[in-house]
Amino acid sequence: MWRSVPLYNIVLEKILDKIKKNNNNIRDDDLFKEVRNSTNYEVSYDDFLRALMALEIRGYISVSLIKENVRMITYLGDKE
């Protein structure tokens, strides 16, 4: 199914919303639940990880492995 908004934009929007409420770090499972609840289509975990990787490559976020299958996402700021 085609998406009108790219998944990485939705993920980045949810990261920014969480940062305004909390600190600068978010766990990936919490963020995945938020993304799934905010979309009207099925989002797989693989697609979610690809979106995180795209944001990390572009320099918006940093993803660190805390323990096996638990990642901490840190917002680095907007790129100029």
mmJSON file of the N, C-alpha and C atoms, coordinates in Angstrom:
{"data_MODEL":{"atom_site":{
"group_PDB":["ATOM","ATOM","ATOM","ATOM","ATOM","ATOM","ATOM","ATOM","ATOM","ATOM","ATOM","ATOM","ATOM","ATOM","ATOM","ATOM","ATOM","ATOM","ATOM","ATOM","ATOM","ATOM","ATOM","ATOM","ATOM","ATOM","ATOM","ATOM","ATOM","ATOM","ATOM","ATOM","ATOM","ATOM","ATOM","ATOM","ATOM","ATOM","ATOM","ATOM","ATOM","ATOM","ATOM","ATOM","ATOM","ATOM","ATOM","ATOM","ATOM","ATOM","ATOM","ATOM","ATOM","ATOM","ATOM","ATOM","ATOM","ATOM","ATOM","ATOM","ATOM","ATOM","ATOM","ATOM","ATOM","ATOM","ATOM","ATOM","ATOM","ATOM","ATOM","ATOM","ATOM","ATOM","ATOM","ATOM","ATOM","ATOM","ATOM","ATOM","ATOM","ATOM","ATOM","ATOM","ATOM","ATOM","ATOM","ATOM","ATOM","ATOM","ATOM","ATOM","ATOM","ATOM","ATOM","ATOM","ATOM","ATOM","ATOM","ATOM","ATOM","ATOM","ATOM","ATOM","ATOM","ATOM","ATOM","ATOM","ATOM","ATOM","ATOM","ATOM","ATOM","ATOM","ATOM","ATOM","ATOM","ATOM","ATOM","ATOM","ATOM","ATOM","ATOM","ATOM","ATOM","ATOM","ATOM","ATOM","ATOM","ATOM","ATOM","ATOM","ATOM","ATOM","ATOM","ATOM","ATOM","ATOM","ATOM","ATOM","ATOM","ATOM","ATOM","ATOM","ATOM","ATOM","ATOM","ATOM","ATOM","ATOM","ATOM","ATOM","ATOM","ATOM","ATOM","ATOM","ATOM","ATOM","ATOM","ATOM","ATOM","ATOM","ATOM","ATOM","ATOM","ATOM","ATOM","ATOM","ATOM","ATOM","ATOM","ATOM","ATOM","ATOM","ATOM","ATOM","ATOM","ATOM","ATOM","ATOM","ATOM","ATOM","ATOM","ATOM","ATOM","ATOM","ATOM","ATOM","ATOM","ATOM","ATOM","ATOM","ATOM","ATOM","ATOM","ATOM","ATOM","ATOM","ATOM","ATOM","ATOM","ATOM","ATOM","ATOM","ATOM","ATOM","ATOM","ATOM","ATOM","ATOM","ATOM","ATOM","ATOM","ATOM","ATOM","ATOM","ATOM","ATOM","ATOM","ATOM","ATOM","ATOM","ATOM","ATOM","ATOM","ATOM","ATOM","ATOM","ATOM","ATOM","ATOM","ATOM","ATOM","ATOM","ATOM","ATOM","ATOM","ATOM","ATOM","ATOM"],
"id":[1,2,3,4,5,6,7,8,9,10,11,12,13,14,15,16,17,18,19,20,21,22,23,24,25,26,27,28,29,30,31,32,33,34,35,36,37,38,39,40,41,42,43,44,45,46,47,48,49,50,51,52,53,54,55,56,57,58,59,60,61,62,63,64,65,66,67,68,69,70,71,72,73,74,75,76,77,78,79,80,81,82,83,84,85,86,87,88,89,90,91,92,93,94,95,96,97,98,99,100,101,102,103,104,105,106,107,108,109,110,111,112,113,114,115,116,117,118,119,120,121,122,123,124,125,126,127,128,129,130,131,132,133,134,135,136,137,138,139,140,141,142,143,144,145,146,147,148,149,150,151,152,153,154,155,156,157,158,159,160,161,162,163,164,165,166,167,168,169,170,171,172,173,174,175,176,177,178,179,180,181,182,183,184,185,186,187,188,189,190,191,192,193,194,195,196,197,198,199,200,201,202,203,204,205,206,207,208,209,210,211,212,213,214,215,216,217,218,219,220,221,222,223,224,225,226,227,228,229,230,231,232,233,234,235,236,237,238,239,240],
"type_symbol":["N","C","C","N","C","C","N","C","C","N","C","C","N","C","C","N","C","C","N","C","C","N","C","C","N","C","C","N","C","C","N","C","C","N","C","C","N","C","C","N","C","C","N","C","C","N","C","C","N","C","C","N","C","C","N","C","C","N","C","C","N","C","C","N","C","C","N","C","C","N","C","C","N","C","C","N","C","C","N","C","C","N","C","C","N","C","C","N","C","C","N","C","C","N","C","C","N","C","C","N","C","C","N","C","C","N","C","C","N","C","C","N","C","C","N","C","C","N","C","C","N","C","C","N","C","C","N","C","C","N","C","C","N","C","C","N","C","C","N","C","C","N","C","C","N","C","C","N","C","C","N","C","C","N","C","C","N","C","C","N","C","C","N","C","C","N","C","C","N","C","C","N","C","C","N","C","C","N","C","C","N","C","C","N","C","C","N","C","C","N","C","C","N","C","C","N","C","C","N","C","C","N","C","C","N","C","C","N","C","C","N","C","C","N","C","C","N","C","C","N","C","C","N","C","C","N","C","C","N","C","C","N","C","C","N","C","C","N","C","C"],
"label_atom_id":["N","CA","C","N","CA","C","N","CA","C","N","CA","C","N","CA","C","N","CA","C","N","CA","C","N","CA","C","N","CA","C","N","CA","C","N","CA","C","N","CA","C","N","CA","C","N","CA","C","N","CA","C","N","CA","C","N","CA","C","N","CA","C","N","CA","C","N","CA","C","N","CA","C","N","CA","C","N","CA","C","N","CA","C","N","CA","C","N","CA","C","N","CA","C","N","CA","C","N","CA","C","N","CA","C","N","CA","C","N","CA","C","N","CA","C","N","CA","C","N","CA","C","N","CA","C","N","CA","C","N","CA","C","N","CA","C","N","CA","C","N","CA","C","N","CA","C","N","CA","C","N","CA","C","N","CA","C","N","CA","C","N","CA","C","N","CA","C","N","CA","C","N","CA","C","N","CA","C","N","CA","C","N","CA","C","N","CA","C","N","CA","C","N","CA","C","N","CA","C","N","CA","C","N","CA","C","N","CA","C","N","CA","C","N","CA","C","N","CA","C","N","CA","C","N","CA","C","N","CA","C","N","CA","C","N","CA","C","N","CA","C","N","CA","C","N","CA","C","N","CA","C","N","CA","C","N","CA","C","N","CA","C","N","CA","C","N","CA","C","N","CA","C","N","CA","C","N","CA","C"],
"label_alt_id":[null,null,null,null,null,null,null,null,null,null,null,null,null,null,null,null,null,null,null,null,null,null,null,null,null,null,null,null,null,null,null,null,null,null,null,null,null,null,null,null,null,null,null,null,null,null,null,null,null,null,null,null,null,null,null,null,null,null,null,null,null,null,null,null,null,null,null,null,null,null,null,null,null,null,null,null,null,null,null,null,null,null,null,null,null,null,null,null,null,null,null,null,null,null,null,null,null,null,null,null,null,null,null,null,null,null,null,null,null,null,null,null,null,null,null,null,null,null,null,null,null,null,null,null,null,null,null,null,null,null,null,null,null,null,null,null,null,null,null,null,null,null,null,null,null,null,null,null,null,null,null,null,null,null,null,null,null,null,null,null,null,null,null,null,null,null,null,null,null,null,null,null,null,null,null,null,null,null,null,null,null,null,null,null,null,null,null,null,null,null,null,null,null,null,null,null,null,null,null,null,null,null,null,null,null,null,null,null,null,null,null,null,null,null,null,null,null,null,null,null,null,null,null,null,null,null,null,null,null,null,null,null,null,null,null,null,null,null,null,null],
"label_comp_id":["MET","MET","MET","TRP","TRP","TRP","ARG","ARG","ARG","SER","SER","SER","VAL","VAL","VAL","PRO","PRO","PRO","LEU","LEU","LEU","TYR","TYR","TYR","ASN","ASN","ASN","ILE","ILE","ILE","VAL","VAL","VAL","LEU","LEU","LEU","GLU","GLU","GLU","LYS","LYS","LYS","ILE","ILE","ILE","LEU","LEU","LEU","ASP","ASP","ASP","LYS","LYS","LYS","ILE","ILE","ILE","LYS","LYS","LYS","LYS","LYS","LYS","ASN","ASN","ASN","ASN","ASN","ASN","ASN","ASN","ASN","ASN","ASN","ASN","ILE","ILE","ILE","ARG","ARG","ARG","ASP","ASP","ASP","ASP","ASP","ASP","ASP","ASP","ASP","LEU","LEU","LEU","PHE","PHE","PHE","LYS","LYS","LYS","GLU","GLU","GLU","VAL","VAL","VAL","ARG","ARG","ARG","ASN","ASN","ASN","SER","SER","SER","THR","THR","THR","ASN","ASN","ASN","TYR","TYR","TYR","GLU","GLU","GLU","VAL","VAL","VAL","SER","SER","SER","TYR","TYR","TYR","ASP","ASP","ASP","ASP","ASP","ASP","PHE","PHE","PHE","LEU","LEU","LEU","ARG","ARG","ARG","ALA","ALA","ALA","LEU","LEU","LEU","MET","MET","MET","ALA","ALA","ALA","LEU","LEU","LEU","GLU","GLU","GLU","ILE","ILE","ILE","ARG","ARG","ARG","GLY","GLY","GLY","TYR","TYR","TYR","ILE","ILE","ILE","SER","SER","SER","VAL","VAL","VAL","SER","SER","SER","LEU","LEU","LEU","ILE","ILE","ILE","LYS","LYS","LYS","GLU","GLU","GLU","ASN","ASN","ASN","VAL","VAL","VAL","ARG","ARG","ARG","MET","MET","MET","ILE","ILE","ILE","THR","THR","THR","TYR","TYR","TYR","LEU","LEU","LEU","GLY","GLY","GLY","ASP","ASP","ASP","LYS","LYS","LYS","GLU","GLU","GLU"],
"label_asym_id":["A","A","A","A","A","A","A","A","A","A","A","A","A","A","A","A","A","A","A","A","A","A","A","A","A","A","A","A","A","A","A","A","A","A","A","A","A","A","A","A","A","A","A","A","A","A","A","A","A","A","A","A","A","A","A","A","A","A","A","A","A","A","A","A","A","A","A","A","A","A","A","A","A","A","A","A","A","A","A","A","A","A","A","A","A","A","A","A","A","A","A","A","A","A","A","A","A","A","A","A","A","A","A","A","A","A","A","A","A","A","A","A","A","A","A","A","A","A","A","A","A","A","A","A","A","A","A","A","A","A","A","A","A","A","A","A","A","A","A","A","A","A","A","A","A","A","A","A","A","A","A","A","A","A","A","A","A","A","A","A","A","A","A","A","A","A","A","A","A","A","A","A","A","A","A","A","A","A","A","A","A","A","A","A","A","A","A","A","A","A","A","A","A","A","A","A","A","A","A","A","A","A","A","A","A","A","A","A","A","A","A","A","A","A","A","A","A","A","A","A","A","A","A","A","A","A","A","A","A","A","A","A","A","A","A","A","A","A","A","A"],
"label_entity_id":["1","1","1","1","1","1","1","1","1","1","1","1","1","1","1","1","1","1","1","1","1","1","1","1","1","1","1","1","1","1","1","1","1","1","1","1","1","1","1","1","1","1","1","1","1","1","1","1","1","1","1","1","1","1","1","1","1","1","1","1","1","1","1","1","1","1","1","1","1","1","1","1","1","1","1","1","1","1","1","1","1","1","1","1","1","1","1","1","1","1","1","1","1","1","1","1","1","1","1","1","1","1","1","1","1","1","1","1","1","1","1","1","1","1","1","1","1","1","1","1","1","1","1","1","1","1","1","1","1","1","1","1","1","1","1","1","1","1","1","1","1","1","1","1","1","1","1","1","1","1","1","1","1","1","1","1","1","1","1","1","1","1","1","1","1","1","1","1","1","1","1","1","1","1","1","1","1","1","1","1","1","1","1","1","1","1","1","1","1","1","1","1","1","1","1","1","1","1","1","1","1","1","1","1","1","1","1","1","1","1","1","1","1","1","1","1","1","1","1","1","1","1","1","1","1","1","1","1","1","1","1","1","1","1","1","1","1","1","1","1"],
"label_seq_id":[1,1,1,2,2,2,3,3,3,4,4,4,5,5,5,6,6,6,7,7,7,8,8,8,9,9,9,10,10,10,11,11,11,12,12,12,13,13,13,14,14,14,15,15,15,16,16,16,17,17,17,18,18,18,19,19,19,20,20,20,21,21,21,22,22,22,23,23,23,24,24,24,25,25,25,26,26,26,27,27,27,28,28,28,29,29,29,30,30,30,31,31,31,32,32,32,33,33,33,34,34,34,35,35,35,36,36,36,37,37,37,38,38,38,39,39,39,40,40,40,41,41,41,42,42,42,43,43,43,44,44,44,45,45,45,46,46,46,47,47,47,48,48,48,49,49,49,50,50,50,51,51,51,52,52,52,53,53,53,54,54,54,55,55,55,56,56,56,57,57,57,58,58,58,59,59,59,60,60,60,61,61,61,62,62,62,63,63,63,64,64,64,65,65,65,66,66,66,67,67,67,68,68,68,69,69,69,70,70,70,71,71,71,72,72,72,73,73,73,74,74,74,75,75,75,76,76,76,77,77,77,78,78,78,79,79,79,80,80,80],
"pdbx_PDB_ins_code":[null,null,null,null,null,null,null,null,null,null,null,null,null,null,null,null,null,null,null,null,null,null,null,null,null,null,null,null,null,null,null,null,null,null,null,null,null,null,null,null,null,null,null,null,null,null,null,null,null,null,null,null,null,null,null,null,null,null,null,null,null,null,null,null,null,null,null,null,null,null,null,null,null,null,null,null,null,null,null,null,null,null,null,null,null,null,null,null,null,null,null,null,null,null,null,null,null,null,null,null,null,null,null,null,null,null,null,null,null,null,null,null,null,null,null,null,null,null,null,null,null,null,null,null,null,null,null,null,null,null,null,null,null,null,null,null,null,null,null,null,null,null,null,null,null,null,null,null,null,null,null,null,null,null,null,null,null,null,null,null,null,null,null,null,null,null,null,null,null,null,null,null,null,null,null,null,null,null,null,null,null,null,null,null,null,null,null,null,null,null,null,null,null,null,null,null,null,null,null,null,null,null,null,null,null,null,null,null,null,null,null,null,null,null,null,null,null,null,null,null,null,null,null,null,null,null,null,null,null,null,null,null,null,null,null,null,null,null,null,null],
"Cartn_x":[0.836,0.0,0.884,0.526,1.27,0.906,1.891,1.669,1.718,0.81,0.817,1.957,2.35,3.471,4.501,5.773,6.794,6.875,7.16,7.197,8.243,9.385,10.419,9.963,9.075,8.522,7.612,6.83,5.954,6.793,7.845,8.724,9.394,9.888,10.537,9.547,8.328,7.294,7.014,6.927,6.686,7.88,9.091,10.283,10.237,9.898,9.828,8.736,7.596,6.517,6.961,7.646,8.106,9.168,10.028,11.087,10.508,9.465,8.835,8.249,7.757,7.156,8.197,9.203,10.199,11.584,12.562,13.943,14.32,15.584,16.083,16.18,15.898,16.055,14.711,14.558,13.326,13.723,13.032,13.266,12.517,13.072,12.483,11.127,10.9,9.598,8.482,8.784,7.795,7.47,8.498,8.307,7.544,7.83,7.135,5.632,5.289,3.868,3.187,3.865,3.307,3.08,4.044,3.93,2.8,2.7,1.624,0.255,0.141,-1.151,-1.532,-0.565,-0.857,-1.13,-0.844,-1.073,-2.343,-2.945,-4.164,-3.854,-2.604,-2.19,-1.199,-0.964,-0.076,1.389,2.125,3.556,4.309,5.164,5.956,7.17,7.711,8.879,10.081,10.175,11.274,11.205,10.002,9.836,10.19,9.818,10.14,11.662,12.362,13.822,14.486,13.931,14.465,14.285,13.156,12.924,13.908,14.161,15.157,16.529,16.886,18.186,18.299,17.234,17.247,17.438,16.775,16.929,18.327,18.893,20.244,21.268,21.102,22.02,21.955,20.771,20.602,21.065,21.368,21.935,20.931,19.67,18.656,18.687,18.985,18.953,20.209,20.409,21.443,20.769,21.066,20.471,21.578,21.396,22.372,21.721,22.478,21.995,22.274,21.206,21.362,21.653,20.78,20.99,20.353,20.397,19.922,18.47,18.246,16.932,16.291,17.064,16.568,17.463,16.862,17.616,17.166,18.124,17.838,18.036,17.014,17.041,17.252,18.252,18.576,18.409,17.66,17.461,18.671,19.271,20.476,20.182,19.046,18.691,18.466,17.968,17.692,18.977,19.032,20.169,19.938,20.983,20.848,21.026],
"Cartn_y":[-1.179,0.0,1.247,2.191,3.446,4.333,4.995,5.911,7.332,8.161,9.56,10.332,9.909,10.519,9.424,9.672,8.646,8.275,7.017,6.514,7.226,7.567,8.233,9.624,10.272,11.554,11.359,10.297,10.001,9.673,8.879,8.512,9.757,10.637,11.855,12.751,12.827,13.622,13.076,11.762,11.148,11.346,11.305,11.564,12.982,13.938,15.33,15.532,14.862,14.952,14.392,13.25,12.63,13.482,14.127,14.948,16.165,16.74,17.89,17.503,16.266,15.808,15.293,14.601,13.938,14.485,13.677,14.067,13.75,13.71,13.575,12.126,11.152,9.741,9.019,8.097,7.324,5.889,4.936,3.534,3.184,2.265,1.94,1.267,0.452,-0.208,0.785,1.802,2.845,3.644,3.978,4.742,3.928,2.644,1.785,1.72,1.617,1.607,2.914,4.023,5.329,5.437,4.969,5.04,4.152,2.946,2.039,2.596,3.249,3.81,5.039,5.74,6.984,6.79,5.606,5.37,4.557,4.71,3.951,2.739,2.321,1.139,0.357,-0.88,-1.756,-1.387,-1.177,-0.872,-2.053,-2.658,-3.777,-3.237,-4.079,-3.668,-3.47,-4.26,-4.096,-2.736,-2.33,-1.011,0.101,-0.102,0.869,0.996,-0.137,-0.103,0.543,0.315,0.98,2.493,2.933,4.37,4.955,4.226,4.683,4.779,3.794,3.804,4.992,5.281,6.422,7.73,7.871,9.082,9.172,8.03,8.035,8.39,7.871,8.185,9.668,10.247,11.664,12.563,11.995,12.768,13.378,12.959,13.5,12.832,11.529,10.772,9.925,9.416,8.432,7.245,6.041,4.836,4.037,3.755,2.992,1.713,0.644,-0.633,-0.71,-0.792,-0.877,-2.315,-3.2,-4.63,-5.294,-6.587,-7.273,-6.891,-6.374,-5.98,-4.814,-4.036,-2.815,-1.67,-0.699,0.429,1.726,2.621,3.953,4.938,5.762,6.729,8.109,8.817,10.16,11.118,12.17,13.197,14.124,14.3,15.121,16.562,16.8,18.151,18.193,19.298,19.477,19.714,19.17,19.427,20.731,21.427,22.705,22.52],
"Cartn_z":[0.0,0.0,0.0,-0.813,-0.877,0.285,0.8,1.914,1.401,1.885,1.455,2.109,3.306,4.028,4.267,3.944,4.19,5.665,5.92,7.289,8.127,7.537,8.337,8.794,8.04,8.507,9.712,9.697,10.833,12.062,11.868,12.98,13.561,12.708,13.182,13.917,13.435,14.108,15.503,15.633,16.943,17.873,17.335,18.152,18.7,17.855,18.291,19.332,19.176,20.17,21.511,21.485,22.724,23.417,22.633,23.209,23.921,23.367,24.013,25.365,25.476,26.728,27.711,27.202,28.062,27.778,28.088,27.824,26.39,26.095,24.727,24.263,25.115,24.769,24.761,23.794,23.655,23.35,23.955,23.625,22.351,21.58,20.282,20.398,21.423,21.546,21.86,22.68,22.958,21.7,20.951,19.723,18.683,18.584,17.63,17.943,19.224,19.606,19.213,19.439,19.065,17.562,16.788,15.326,14.841,15.374,14.958,15.299,16.449,16.855,16.04,15.494,14.787,13.298,12.768,11.339,11.146,9.981,9.687,8.81,8.758,8.022,8.874,8.494,9.252,9.002,10.068,9.989,10.584,9.793,10.306,11.066,11.925,12.702,11.79,10.72,9.755,9.068,8.664,8.043,9.034,10.287,11.334,11.503,11.52,11.656,10.446,9.25,8.055,8.151,8.672,8.84,9.848,10.942,11.918,11.285,10.47,9.82,8.854,8.125,7.202,7.963,9.106,9.916,10.516,10.883,11.444,10.372,9.178,8.083,7.735,7.795,7.492,8.628,9.786,10.882,11.833,11.778,12.682,14.052,14.071,15.317,15.444,16.642,16.913,17.597,17.141,17.707,18.382,19.664,20.435,20.942,20.932,21.427,22.928,23.72,25.173,25.575,25.171,25.327,24.124,24.059,22.86,22.562,21.357,20.844,21.593,22.315,22.963,22.516,21.846,21.305,21.966,22.153,22.675,21.532,21.303,20.218,20.82,20.323,20.777,19.619,19.852,18.824,18.815,17.637,17.515,17.088,16.512,16.077,14.597,14.125,12.705,11.943,10.762,9.891,9.157,8.902,8.203,6.722],
"occupancy":[1.0,1.0,1.0,1.0,1.0,1.0,1.0,1.0,1.0,1.0,1.0,1.0,1.0,1.0,1.0,1.0,1.0,1.0,1.0,1.0,1.0,1.0,1.0,1.0,1.0,1.0,1.0,1.0,1.0,1.0,1.0,1.0,1.0,1.0,1.0,1.0,1.0,1.0,1.0,1.0,1.0,1.0,1.0,1.0,1.0,1.0,1.0,1.0,1.0,1.0,1.0,1.0,1.0,1.0,1.0,1.0,1.0,1.0,1.0,1.0,1.0,1.0,1.0,1.0,1.0,1.0,1.0,1.0,1.0,1.0,1.0,1.0,1.0,1.0,1.0,1.0,1.0,1.0,1.0,1.0,1.0,1.0,1.0,1.0,1.0,1.0,1.0,1.0,1.0,1.0,1.0,1.0,1.0,1.0,1.0,1.0,1.0,1.0,1.0,1.0,1.0,1.0,1.0,1.0,1.0,1.0,1.0,1.0,1.0,1.0,1.0,1.0,1.0,1.0,1.0,1.0,1.0,1.0,1.0,1.0,1.0,1.0,1.0,1.0,1.0,1.0,1.0,1.0,1.0,1.0,1.0,1.0,1.0,1.0,1.0,1.0,1.0,1.0,1.0,1.0,1.0,1.0,1.0,1.0,1.0,1.0,1.0,1.0,1.0,1.0,1.0,1.0,1.0,1.0,1.0,1.0,1.0,1.0,1.0,1.0,1.0,1.0,1.0,1.0,1.0,1.0,1.0,1.0,1.0,1.0,1.0,1.0,1.0,1.0,1.0,1.0,1.0,1.0,1.0,1.0,1.0,1.0,1.0,1.0,1.0,1.0,1.0,1.0,1.0,1.0,1.0,1.0,1.0,1.0,1.0,1.0,1.0,1.0,1.0,1.0,1.0,1.0,1.0,1.0,1.0,1.0,1.0,1.0,1.0,1.0,1.0,1.0,1.0,1.0,1.0,1.0,1.0,1.0,1.0,1.0,1.0,1.0,1.0,1.0,1.0,1.0,1.0,1.0,1.0,1.0,1.0,1.0,1.0,1.0,1.0,1.0,1.0,1.0,1.0,1.0],
"B_iso_or_equiv":[0.0,0.0,0.0,0.0,0.0,0.0,0.0,0.0,0.0,0.0,0.0,0.0,0.0,0.0,0.0,0.0,0.0,0.0,0.0,0.0,0.0,0.0,0.0,0.0,0.0,0.0,0.0,0.0,0.0,0.0,0.0,0.0,0.0,0.0,0.0,0.0,0.0,0.0,0.0,0.0,0.0,0.0,0.0,0.0,0.0,0.0,0.0,0.0,0.0,0.0,0.0,0.0,0.0,0.0,0.0,0.0,0.0,0.0,0.0,0.0,0.0,0.0,0.0,0.0,0.0,0.0,0.0,0.0,0.0,0.0,0.0,0.0,0.0,0.0,0.0,0.0,0.0,0.0,0.0,0.0,0.0,0.0,0.0,0.0,0.0,0.0,0.0,0.0,0.0,0.0,0.0,0.0,0.0,0.0,0.0,0.0,0.0,0.0,0.0,0.0,0.0,0.0,0.0,0.0,0.0,0.0,0.0,0.0,0.0,0.0,0.0,0.0,0.0,0.0,0.0,0.0,0.0,0.0,0.0,0.0,0.0,0.0,0.0,0.0,0.0,0.0,0.0,0.0,0.0,0.0,0.0,0.0,0.0,0.0,0.0,0.0,0.0,0.0,0.0,0.0,0.0,0.0,0.0,0.0,0.0,0.0,0.0,0.0,0.0,0.0,0.0,0.0,0.0,0.0,0.0,0.0,0.0,0.0,0.0,0.0,0.0,0.0,0.0,0.0,0.0,0.0,0.0,0.0,0.0,0.0,0.0,0.0,0.0,0.0,0.0,0.0,0.0,0.0,0.0,0.0,0.0,0.0,0.0,0.0,0.0,0.0,0.0,0.0,0.0,0.0,0.0,0.0,0.0,0.0,0.0,0.0,0.0,0.0,0.0,0.0,0.0,0.0,0.0,0.0,0.0,0.0,0.0,0.0,0.0,0.0,0.0,0.0,0.0,0.0,0.0,0.0,0.0,0.0,0.0,0.0,0.0,0.0,0.0,0.0,0.0,0.0,0.0,0.0,0.0,0.0,0.0,0.0,0.0,0.0,0.0,0.0,0.0,0.0,0.0,0.0],
"pdbx_formal_charge":[null,null,null,null,null,null,null,null,null,null,null,null,null,null,null,null,null,null,null,null,null,null,null,null,null,null,null,null,null,null,null,null,null,null,null,null,null,null,null,null,null,null,null,null,null,null,null,null,null,null,null,null,null,null,null,null,null,null,null,null,null,null,null,null,null,null,null,null,null,null,null,null,null,null,null,null,null,null,null,null,null,null,null,null,null,null,null,null,null,null,null,null,null,null,null,null,null,null,null,null,null,null,null,null,null,null,null,null,null,null,null,null,null,null,null,null,null,null,null,null,null,null,null,null,null,null,null,null,null,null,null,null,null,null,null,null,null,null,null,null,null,null,null,null,null,null,null,null,null,null,null,null,null,null,null,null,null,null,null,null,null,null,null,null,null,null,null,null,null,null,null,null,null,null,null,null,null,null,null,null,null,null,null,null,null,null,null,null,null,null,null,null,null,null,null,null,null,null,null,null,null,null,null,null,null,null,null,null,null,null,null,null,null,null,null,null,null,null,null,null,null,null,null,null,null,null,null,null,null,null,null,null,null,null,null,null,null,null,null,null],
"auth_seq_id":[1,1,1,2,2,2,3,3,3,4,4,4,5,5,5,6,6,6,7,7,7,8,8,8,9,9,9,10,10,10,11,11,11,12,12,12,13,13,13,14,14,14,15,15,15,16,16,16,17,17,17,18,18,18,19,19,19,20,20,20,21,21,21,22,22,22,23,23,23,24,24,24,25,25,25,26,26,26,27,27,27,28,28,28,29,29,29,30,30,30,31,31,31,32,32,32,33,33,33,34,34,34,35,35,35,36,36,36,37,37,37,38,38,38,39,39,39,40,40,40,41,41,41,42,42,42,43,43,43,44,44,44,45,45,45,46,46,46,47,47,47,48,48,48,49,49,49,50,50,50,51,51,51,52,52,52,53,53,53,54,54,54,55,55,55,56,56,56,57,57,57,58,58,58,59,59,59,60,60,60,61,61,61,62,62,62,63,63,63,64,64,64,65,65,65,66,66,66,67,67,67,68,68,68,69,69,69,70,70,70,71,71,71,72,72,72,73,73,73,74,74,74,75,75,75,76,76,76,77,77,77,78,78,78,79,79,79,80,80,80],
"auth_comp_id":["MET","MET","MET","TRP","TRP","TRP","ARG","ARG","ARG","SER","SER","SER","VAL","VAL","VAL","PRO","PRO","PRO","LEU","LEU","LEU","TYR","TYR","TYR","ASN","ASN","ASN","ILE","ILE","ILE","VAL","VAL","VAL","LEU","LEU","LEU","GLU","GLU","GLU","LYS","LYS","LYS","ILE","ILE","ILE","LEU","LEU","LEU","ASP","ASP","ASP","LYS","LYS","LYS","ILE","ILE","ILE","LYS","LYS","LYS","LYS","LYS","LYS","ASN","ASN","ASN","ASN","ASN","ASN","ASN","ASN","ASN","ASN","ASN","ASN","ILE","ILE","ILE","ARG","ARG","ARG","ASP","ASP","ASP","ASP","ASP","ASP","ASP","ASP","ASP","LEU","LEU","LEU","PHE","PHE","PHE","LYS","LYS","LYS","GLU","GLU","GLU","VAL","VAL","VAL","ARG","ARG","ARG","ASN","ASN","ASN","SER","SER","SER","THR","THR","THR","ASN","ASN","ASN","TYR","TYR","TYR","GLU","GLU","GLU","VAL","VAL","VAL","SER","SER","SER","TYR","TYR","TYR","ASP","ASP","ASP","ASP","ASP","ASP","PHE","PHE","PHE","LEU","LEU","LEU","ARG","ARG","ARG","ALA","ALA","ALA","LEU","LEU","LEU","MET","MET","MET","ALA","ALA","ALA","LEU","LEU","LEU","GLU","GLU","GLU","ILE","ILE","ILE","ARG","ARG","ARG","GLY","GLY","GLY","TYR","TYR","TYR","ILE","ILE","ILE","SER","SER","SER","VAL","VAL","VAL","SER","SER","SER","LEU","LEU","LEU","ILE","ILE","ILE","LYS","LYS","LYS","GLU","GLU","GLU","ASN","ASN","ASN","VAL","VAL","VAL","ARG","ARG","ARG","MET","MET","MET","ILE","ILE","ILE","THR","THR","THR","TYR","TYR","TYR","LEU","LEU","LEU","GLY","GLY","GLY","ASP","ASP","ASP","LYS","LYS","LYS","GLU","GLU","GLU"],
"auth_asym_id":["A","A","A","A","A","A","A","A","A","A","A","A","A","A","A","A","A","A","A","A","A","A","A","A","A","A","A","A","A","A","A","A","A","A","A","A","A","A","A","A","A","A","A","A","A","A","A","A","A","A","A","A","A","A","A","A","A","A","A","A","A","A","A","A","A","A","A","A","A","A","A","A","A","A","A","A","A","A","A","A","A","A","A","A","A","A","A","A","A","A","A","A","A","A","A","A","A","A","A","A","A","A","A","A","A","A","A","A","A","A","A","A","A","A","A","A","A","A","A","A","A","A","A","A","A","A","A","A","A","A","A","A","A","A","A","A","A","A","A","A","A","A","A","A","A","A","A","A","A","A","A","A","A","A","A","A","A","A","A","A","A","A","A","A","A","A","A","A","A","A","A","A","A","A","A","A","A","A","A","A","A","A","A","A","A","A","A","A","A","A","A","A","A","A","A","A","A","A","A","A","A","A","A","A","A","A","A","A","A","A","A","A","A","A","A","A","A","A","A","A","A","A","A","A","A","A","A","A","A","A","A","A","A","A","A","A","A","A","A","A"],
"auth_atom_id":["N","CA","C","N","CA","C","N","CA","C","N","CA","C","N","CA","C","N","CA","C","N","CA","C","N","CA","C","N","CA","C","N","CA","C","N","CA","C","N","CA","C","N","CA","C","N","CA","C","N","CA","C","N","CA","C","N","CA","C","N","CA","C","N","CA","C","N","CA","C","N","CA","C","N","CA","C","N","CA","C","N","CA","C","N","CA","C","N","CA","C","N","CA","C","N","CA","C","N","CA","C","N","CA","C","N","CA","C","N","CA","C","N","CA","C","N","CA","C","N","CA","C","N","CA","C","N","CA","C","N","CA","C","N","CA","C","N","CA","C","N","CA","C","N","CA","C","N","CA","C","N","CA","C","N","CA","C","N","CA","C","N","CA","C","N","CA","C","N","CA","C","N","CA","C","N","CA","C","N","CA","C","N","CA","C","N","CA","C","N","CA","C","N","CA","C","N","CA","C","N","CA","C","N","CA","C","N","CA","C","N","CA","C","N","CA","C","N","CA","C","N","CA","C","N","CA","C","N","CA","C","N","CA","C","N","CA","C","N","CA","C","N","CA","C","N","CA","C","N","CA","C","N","CA","C","N","CA","C","N","CA","C","N","CA","C","N","CA","C","N","CA","C","N","CA","C","N","CA","C"],
"pdbx_PDB_model_num":[1,1,1,1,1,1,1,1,1,1,1,1,1,1,1,1,1,1,1,1,1,1,1,1,1,1,1,1,1,1,1,1,1,1,1,1,1,1,1,1,1,1,1,1,1,1,1,1,1,1,1,1,1,1,1,1,1,1,1,1,1,1,1,1,1,1,1,1,1,1,1,1,1,1,1,1,1,1,1,1,1,1,1,1,1,1,1,1,1,1,1,1,1,1,1,1,1,1,1,1,1,1,1,1,1,1,1,1,1,1,1,1,1,1,1,1,1,1,1,1,1,1,1,1,1,1,1,1,1,1,1,1,1,1,1,1,1,1,1,1,1,1,1,1,1,1,1,1,1,1,1,1,1,1,1,1,1,1,1,1,1,1,1,1,1,1,1,1,1,1,1,1,1,1,1,1,1,1,1,1,1,1,1,1,1,1,1,1,1,1,1,1,1,1,1,1,1,1,1,1,1,1,1,1,1,1,1,1,1,1,1,1,1,1,1,1,1,1,1,1,1,1,1,1,1,1,1,1,1,1,1,1,1,1,1,1,1,1,1,1]
}}}
